[in-house]
Amino acid sequence: MALASVRVIPVLLVVVFLLPALVTCAFLSEQRRRFVLDMVDRLIEWTHGRSTSVHE
């Protein structure tokens, strides 16, 4: 029982910390939202070592 609650705590923290970002994202214009999502995609590719930048 205690082990299950220890596993749930990080999930709850992530949800609590991401909630303001999710609410803010709902009010962004389509252009700004696309910019943010593209930036996140580039960061994901960078962390996986699959950079698609033209500056290489």
MOFEN-V191482 format. One record per helix or strand. SS is the DSSP state (2 for helix, 1 for strand). FROM is the first residue (numbers start at 1). TO is the last residue. If there is no record, write none. Layout:
ss: {SS SS}
from: {FROM FROM}
to: {TO TO}
//
This chain:
ss: {2 2}
from: {2 30}
to: {26 47}
//
